[in-house]
């Protein structure tokens, strides 16, 4: 039996927590810090995700031997390495391997070395600013600027003007995203349709999880500011057998070859952010954990025992796993606070009525519960309304039924999730 600590407090973690507690081998689940949704199925604990000594002590006090990491920051800061010599297992890559997400420059060099298709790019630091500005002046439009490090999903700019790109480039080098943009990557813009592919790996073998497509812009028709994600769809209709094989052969297999040849410790998820250009897949980015809001649509389709899959990562039997995936569609529509992704209010009372269908799920993200049991908003992205159906349209209809019934002041959601897949 497993006593488990799950790190994180968003919709991704509520979806992961639901899969964990549904495993027959789960004895008790703790979530740090969790939210009002995880509080209903697990025990929330107030520990910082990057306070490794406090996490260590809590695990010892509670006889926890498995940590599952939701967000990227503990991975990039080295939680795997901290516990490597202990008897506590961490599902996540080492600090060095986490640079696939933590450093765009590292990831681009890795992909170039192992012939993994991605956009052409160059990296510049502050002492190369004039060289970078000259490069921008000759660059085709639009121009993609990426902060090298973690910038909470805000470190990518796509600019259709040389002067504006030059200004943004200099601002990034001089602190716009703090340390994250001390190095700036300038990339060629790729035009196509984006999608996400996920694996669980022990660094050698892997199981392919359901794919998904997410919607990042606040406005309908993919307009307006970027967000943490306004919704997602799984499966992706255009991810057919031919494209799947291309992704396996050209991207996933070479990535694992590179991980092995570079001697990277990797036990966990790899999220491949991909774009389809003229029927060919290219990597936009690596993430070293599951995505959000994709997890909310991916995990309800996994019918296999999740903890058995996790165990196989450590005991060398991952290559023997035959993961079972539902053929149903699973869709997610996010409810966000008014004003998000800019200024918004927190602490707004919420009404979450009981839903009528067993195919409707509510995954909490930015929520908290009071001592009296009232649920309040506690973030910009508040609730993931997730549903399952035999078609994308059926699943989305249930999502929008949930979205209409859940109430808080200023509630906003996109009504066109999946618009480009119909």
Buried (B, 14 or more C-beta within 10 A) or exposed (E): EBBBBBBBBBBBBBBBBBBBBEBEBBEBBBBBBBBBBBBBBBBBBEBEBBEBEBBBEBBEEBEBBBBBBBBBBBBBBBBBBBBEEEEBBBBBBBBBBBBBBBBBBBBBBBBEEBEBBBBEBBBBBBEBBEEBBEBBEEBEEBBBBBBBBBBEBBBBBBBEEBEEBBBBBBBBBEEBBEEBBBBBBBBBBBEBEBBBBBBBBBBEBBBBBBBBBBBBBBEBEBEBEBBBBBBBBBBBEEBEEEBBEBBBEBBBBBBBBBBEEEEBBBBBBBBBBBBBBEEEBBBBBBBBBBBBBBBBBBBBBBEBBBBBBBBBBEEEBBEEBEBEBBEBBBBBBBBBBBEBBEEBBEEBEBEBEEBEEEBBBBBBBBBBBEEEEEBBBBBBBBBBBBBBBEEBEBBBEBBBBBBEBBEBEBBBBBEBBBEBEE
